[in-house]
Amino acid sequence: MDILQDLQARGLINQMTDEEGLKKHLASEQVTLYCGFDPTGDSLHIGHLLPVLILKRFQQAGHRPIALVGGGTGMIGDPSGRSTERQLNDENTVRHYSEQLAGQLAKILNFDEGENAAVARNNLDWLNQMTMIEFLRDVGKHFGINYMLAKDSVESRIENGISFTEFSYMILQSYDFLNLFRKENCTLQIGGSDQWGNITAGLELIRKNSTEGEEAKAFGLTVPLITKADGSKFGKTAGGAIWLDPEKTTPYEFYQFWINTDDRDVVNFLHYFTFLSLDEIGELAKEVETQPEKRVAQRRLAEEMTKMVHDEKALEQAEKISEALFSGDLKQLTGDEIEQGFKDVPTYNLEEEEKGLIDLLVEAKISSSKRQAREDIQNGAIYINGEREQDMKYTVDAEDRIDGKFTIIRRGKKKYFLVRFEG
């Protein structure tokens, strides 16, 4: 199966230009392709993963990917998919964001030596060198206003207003494609479905800059917008976006996101995000139909994604935390694992070396009053590090600390609280 057939079988192609021409092009030579990522923040999130993984799929098929970080376009703002103007960041901020994104892309794509090693580029390197006169004469003259107004990314913004700054974004992205086409023989641009207008504008610019009789052999391909069966936005949770940066979304949280995938979505996500064979995904689909309670497909999805975005060690750690929480055996966890697994639970900092359990329950707002605390203990609702405690005179001390600094208290079945010893 060739790369386009595989992408189609996985449901990963939304639109492409000249399908037959692209098939022949990919079959006849090693193709250089690119995808752009604007540094609008200091981390990619899982909404960015699909185009990154498309680059990886092409690389595994023998082609050469360019990961383009938009250090220049990131200072302008892409109007695609937005109803309002983006907030403009200063140059130092965008530079920092660009460095962060480049590091994350290098963890997924293979930048090592080889015929098709991925390369990173930053469009600030050429956009920053262009004068205003050059921009208007050499690039801007090829874009008709009516042509630009007809693009969805612009047309959808006309009613509420769009600045000249964001209006010009399409021209800058088009110039990126032309520049990479000329200097790196890059003949394919990929992106999300919202980038179709920008991609086809780039192809038009390449065509207009071709000499008479020269064939402008360049193509575009977009991936579909991911939708979830329940209608909610992919990649968003009650706690916010799922980031690739482990400081913003811990590997455990990342693992849990995929584990909690709806049965109606998991097979699609296995096709989209993993590199498992279609036959293996077919077997996992049968598991979803016949034994959904075992969540075999979700576990495999979580394993593959955590290992790829983070590493094997992070996966093992996430699985260990999950197992400890399921079994209640919390003492096996390290301090780092506790901070991951209990990142979002209420935390109380205790300065004393020890504290009576009733007083601690009230001070940490685990129980609403001493009376309620006594009832909770008597009723067996209080657990310390996974073990039920019904002694009214119990004192929480050094022996209850995990890794010398944490005690985990559970009230009832699911309400966890973290006590951090500061003394």
Buried (B, 14 or more C-beta within 10 A) or exposed (E): EEBBEBBBEBEBBBBBBBBEBBBEBBEEEEBBBBBBBBBBBBBBBBBBBBBBBBBBBBBEBEBBBBBBBBBBBBBBBBBBEBEEBBEBBEEEBBBEBBBBBBEBBBEBBBBEEEEBEBBBBBBBEBBEEBEEEEBEEBBEEBBEEEEBEEBBBBEBBEEEEBBEBBBBBBBBBBBBBBBBBEEBEBBBBBBBBBBBBBBBBBBBBBBEBBEEEEEBBBBBBBBBBBEBEEEEEBBBBEEEBBBBBBEBBBBBBBBBBBBEBEBEBBBBBBBBBBEBEEEEBEEBBEBBEEEEEEBBBBBBBBBBBBBBBBBEEBBEBBBBBBEBBEEEEBEEBBBEBBBBBBBEEBBBEBEEEBBBBBBBBBBBEBBEEEEBBBEBBEEEBBBBBBEEBEEEEBBBEEEBBBEEBBBBBBBEEEEBBBBBBEE
